Amino acid sequence: MKEREIYASIRTLAPVIIRLDGRAFHQFLAGQSLKKPFDDTFADAMASVCISFLTESGFSPAFAYTFSDEISIYLTELPFEGRVEKLTSVMASFASSALTIVMNLKTPIAFDARIIPIEPGLVASYLAWRQKEAWRNHMNGYSQALLQKDGLSRTITQRFLNGHGAGKLHEICFQKGVNLAQTPAWERRGIMAYHTRIIKEGYNPVTKEKTWTSRRKVIADRDLPLFHTPEGKDFVGTIIGHPI
């Protein structure tokens, strides 16, 4: 029967981005009593999952970028000889178990996964695309929360949001006391986990002098640049070790 595993031989080549999306997370989150439209606890949990991919997953991603219930992971080296079935199933299951642990969940959750073959020079463009979606999600989230607070049903609110562009949503939020441009940066631009170097101060008791050592550390950056700007492209190039 081994020959019936007809998809097992499908492989991909590095580099790739693997994007994970929470399955039916709107239902899952509704039962968690989280703050709307954005909740620090859930954002911290997703950031923790991103960090776990860099430190505990057995993979070696350059970064993991998250907003809402999705995570994009950039890999320049592939385990499992690049087998698509293995990569997607292991990455999705790792994210599910990591989020379950960090949030101490009692009910099952799931992520789906897809693979995006990419060139290093296009990584910033990919991230700019996802960050644009994060901004749209940000506008919709605040608009939906404010309209429902006024008594509109979820269905009517969603129809309204689908029929109006960014300018109208900005206007609605501003009229109700929320300046979207002044909300926390992570809500608008997402969070990225990546390796960086920190300088740690020490002391040499023999020479009685201060010492400094450089250490590699994984951080979750909540103050990201706009990836479509020159600053954002330089930032991405530094993270992946390739000029954009």
C-alpha positions in Angstrom: 0.0 0.0 0.0 3.0 2.3 0.3 2.7 3.3 -3.4 -0.7 4.8 -2.6 1.0 7.6 -0.6 1.1 9.5 -3.8 1.8 13.0 -2.2 4.6 11.9 0.0 7.3 12.5 -2.7 6.3 16.2 -3.4 9.1 18.4 -2.3 10.0 22.1 -2.2 13.3 23.9 -2.3 14.6 26.6 0.1 14.0 29.4 0.7 10.4 29.2 1.5 7.8 31.0 3.7 5.4 28.8 5.6 2.3 30.6 6.6 0.1 29.3 9.3 -3.5 30.4 9.8 -5.7 29.6 12.8 -8.7 27.4 11.9 -12.1 28.9 12.9 -10.3 31.1 15.5 -13.1 33.6 15.6 -15.2 30.8 17.4 -12.3 29.8 19.6 -11.5 33.4 20.7 -15.1 34.1 21.4 -14.9 31.6 24.2 -11.8 33.1 25.8 -13.2 36.3 27.2 -10.5 38.4 25.4 -10.5 42.1 25.1 -11.8 43.5 21.8 -10.7 44.4 19.3 -7.1 43.5 20.3 -6.0 41.6 23.4 -2.5 41.8 24.8 -2.8 38.3 26.3 -3.5 36.7 23.0 -0.9 38.8 21.2 1.7 37.7 23.8 0.7 34.1 23.3 1.2 34.3 19.5 4.5 36.1 20.0 5.5 33.3 22.3 4.7 30.7 19.7 6.9 32.7 17.2 9.8 32.6 19.7 9.3 28.9 20.2 9.7 28.3 16.5 13.1 29.9 16.6 14.2 28.3 19.9 12.4 24.9 20.4 10.9 23.7 17.1 14.0 22.0 15.6 13.7 24.3 12.6 16.1 27.2 12.0 13.9 30.1 10.7 15.3 33.6 10.2 12.1 35.1 11.6 8.5 34.5 12.4 6.0 37.3 11.8 2.6 37.3 13.3 -0.6 39.4 13.4 -4.1 38.3 14.4 -4.2 34.5 14.1 -1.6 34.0 11.4 2.2 33.4 11.4 4.7 33.6 8.5 8.0 31.7 9.0 11.0 32.2 6.7 13.2 29.2 6.2 16.5 29.0 4.3 17.2 25.4 5.3 14.6 22.6 5.1 14.4 19.4 7.1 12.7 16.3 5.8 14.4 16.7 2.5 11.9 19.5 1.8 8.9 17.1 1.8 5.8 19.3 1.7 3.6 16.9 3.7 6.1 16.8 6.5 6.8 20.5 6.6 3.2 21.6 6.6 1.9 19.0 9.1 4.8 19.4 11.6 4.7 23.2 11.5 1.0 23.4 11.9 0.9 20.8 14.8 3.8 22.5 16.5 2.0 25.9 16.5 -1.2 24.3 17.8 0.5 22.6 20.7 2.7 25.6 21.5 -0.4 27.9 21.7 -2.3 25.3 23.7 0.5 25.2 26.3 1.1 29.0 26.6 -2.7 29.7 26.9 -3.4 26.7 29.0 -6.3 25.7 26.7 -8.8 23.0 27.5 -10.3 22.6 24.0 -8.5 21.6 20.8 -7.3 24.2 18.3 -5.8 23.9 14.9 -3.7 25.8 12.3 -3.6 25.1 8.6 -0.3 25.6 6.7 0.8 26.5 3.2 4.2 26.8 1.6 5.3 29.9 -0.4 8.5 29.4 -2.5 10.3 32.8 -2.5 13.5 34.5 -3.3 15.4 36.5 -0.7 14.9 39.7 -2.6 11.1 39.3 -2.4 10.8 38.7 1.3 10.2 42.4 2.1 7.5 42.5 -0.6 5.8 39.4 0.9 5.9 41.0 4.4 4.6 44.3 3.1 1.7 42.4 1.6 0.9 40.7 4.9 1.4 43.9 6.9 -1.1 45.6 4.6 -3.5 42.8 5.6 -2.7 43.4 9.2 -3.6 47.1 8.8 -6.9 46.2 7.1 -7.6 43.7 10.0 -6.8 46.5 12.4 -9.2 48.9 10.8 -11.9 46.3 10.6 -11.4 45.2 14.2 -11.8 48.7 15.7 -14.7 49.6 13.4 -16.5 46.3 14.2 -16.0 46.7 17.9 -17.2 50.3 17.9 -20.3 49.7 15.7 -21.3 46.6 17.7 -20.9 48.7 20.9 -23.5 51.0 19.4 -25.9 48.1 19.1 -25.5 46.9 15.5 -25.5 43.1 15.0 -22.4 41.2 13.8 -24.1 40.4 10.5 -25.1 44.1 9.7 -21.7 45.3 10.9 -19.9 42.9 8.6 -22.0 44.0 5.6 -21.2 47.6 6.4 -17.4 46.9 6.6 -17.5 45.0 3.3 -19.0 47.9 1.6 -16.7 50.7 2.7 -13.0 51.5 2.2 -10.2 52.6 4.5 -11.2 56.3 4.5 -14.7 55.6 5.7 -13.5 53.3 8.5 -10.9 55.9 9.6 -13.7 58.4 9.8 -16.0 56.2 11.8 -13.3 55.4 14.3 -12.2 59.0 14.6 -15.8 60.2 15.2 -16.1 57.6 18.0 -12.9 58.8 19.7 -10.3 56.4 18.3 -7.4 57.7 16.2 -6.2 54.5 14.4 -2.8 56.0 13.7 -2.2 56.4 17.4 -3.0 52.8 18.4 -0.2 50.5 19.5 2.3 49.8 16.7 1.9 46.0 17.1 -1.8 46.2 16.4 -1.2 48.0 13.1 2.0 46.4 11.9 2.3 43.0 13.6 5.0 41.4 15.7 8.2 39.7 14.6 10.5 37.2 16.4 14.1 37.2 15.2 17.6 36.8 16.4 19.6 39.9 17.5 22.7 40.6 19.4 22.8 42.3 22.8 25.7 43.7 24.6 25.9 42.6 28.3 27.9 44.5 30.8 30.0 42.5 33.3 32.9 42.9 35.7 36.4 41.4 35.8 37.4 41.0 39.4 41.0 40.4 38.5 41.6 43.6 36.5 38.7 45.4 38.3 37.5 46.6 35.0 34.1 46.5 33.3 33.7 44.0 30.5 31.2 43.7 27.6 30.1 40.5 25.9 28.0 40.0 22.8 25.2 37.5 23.1 22.7 36.2 20.5 19.1 36.5 21.7 15.6 36.0 20.2 13.3 38.9 20.7 9.7 39.6 19.9 9.7 43.1 18.3 6.4 45.0 18.7 7.6 48.2 17.1 8.2 47.2 13.5 8.8 49.5 10.5 6.6 49.6 7.5 8.1 46.9 5.3 7.3 48.7 2.0 9.6 51.7 3.0 13.3 51.9 2.5 13.7 51.6 6.3 11.6 48.5 6.3 13.4 46.9 3.4 16.8 47.5 5.1 15.4 46.0 8.3 14.3 42.9 6.5 17.6 42.6 4.7 19.5 42.7 8.0 17.2 40.0 9.5 17.6 37.6 6.7 21.2 38.5 5.9 20.5 39.5 2.3 20.2 43.0 0.8 16.8 43.9 -0.5 
